[in-house]
Structures are given as C-alpha cells and as structure tokens.
C-alpha cells in the first residue's frame, strides 16, 4: 500500500467525524485531536492511528463521533 493512501487529509477526517475542518484545527491547538503529522505546512492523519483514536475515545465502540470537549 502506498504511503499517501495511509494518510488522510483534514477534510477527509472531518467528514468521518462529522465535524468541521476548523474544529480539527482547534482540537490540534488544544491537544485533543487525533494523532497527526505535519509535512511542511500540511497536516495529515495516519489512518491506523485515527482508527485507534476513535476506538479509544469512544470506549471501543468504533463510532465516528466527535469527542466531548
């Protein structure tokens, strides 16, 4: 599998979590976002870590629902 197919853009993650892209940016600033990496000025979310974050944040249910702040 190609590396780029394992990295999700913020718009993709926002759609999965049913939140706005701006909400992801706020979460990154607050330190409560899914794990992400920066490549130059771009932000990407590793798909594997995102899946684990969703599972952990929601008691293992796997539901893609935004966490409570």
C-alpha positions as CSV (number, residue, x, y, z in Angstrom):
1,X,0.0,0.0,0.0
2,X,1.3,3.4,-0.9
3,X,2.2,5.8,1.9
4,X,-0.1,8.5,0.7
5,X,-3.1,6.2,0.8
6,X,-2.4,5.7,4.6
7,X,-2.5,9.4,5.3
8,X,-5.8,11.3,5.4
9,X,-6.3,15.0,4.8
10,X,-8.2,17.1,7.4
11,X,-11.3,17.3,5.1
12,X,-11.5,13.5,5.0
13,X,-11.1,13.2,8.8
14,X,-13.7,16.0,9.4
15,X,-16.2,14.1,7.2
16,X,-15.5,10.8,9.0
17,X,-16.0,12.5,12.4
18,X,-18.9,14.7,11.3
19,X,-17.1,17.9,12.4
20,X,-15.8,21.0,10.5
21,X,-12.2,21.2,9.4
22,X,-11.9,24.2,11.7
23,X,-12.9,22.1,14.6
24,X,-10.0,19.7,13.9
25,X,-7.6,22.8,13.9
26,X,-9.0,23.9,17.3
27,X,-8.6,20.3,18.7
28,X,-4.9,20.3,17.4
29,X,-4.3,23.5,19.3
30,X,-5.9,22.1,22.5
31,X,-4.0,18.8,22.2
32,X,-7.2,16.7,21.9
33,X,-7.2,15.9,18.2
34,X,-6.5,12.5,16.7
35,X,-2.8,11.9,16.1
36,X,-1.5,13.9,13.2
37,X,1.8,14.7,11.4
38,X,2.9,17.8,9.6
39,X,4.7,17.6,6.3
40,X,5.9,21.1,5.6
41,X,2.8,23.2,6.1
42,X,0.3,20.4,5.5
43,X,-1.4,18.3,8.2
44,X,-2.2,14.6,7.7
45,X,-3.8,12.0,9.9
46,X,-2.4,8.4,9.7
47,X,-5.4,6.2,9.1
48,X,-4.3,3.5,11.5
49,X,-3.8,5.9,14.4
50,X,-7.1,7.6,13.6
51,X,-8.9,4.3,13.9
52,X,-7.2,3.6,17.2
53,X,-8.1,7.1,18.4
54,X,-11.7,6.7,17.5
55,X,-11.8,3.4,19.3
56,X,-10.1,4.7,22.4
57,X,-12.1,8.0,22.5
58,X,-15.4,6.1,22.4
59,X,-14.9,3.2,24.7
60,X,-14.1,0.8,21.9
61,X,-17.4,1.2,20.1
62,X,-15.6,2.4,16.9
63,X,-18.3,5.0,16.3
64,X,-17.0,8.1,14.4
65,X,-18.5,10.7,16.7
66,X,-16.8,13.9,17.9
67,X,-15.4,13.7,21.5
68,X,-16.9,16.0,24.2
69,X,-14.7,19.0,24.9
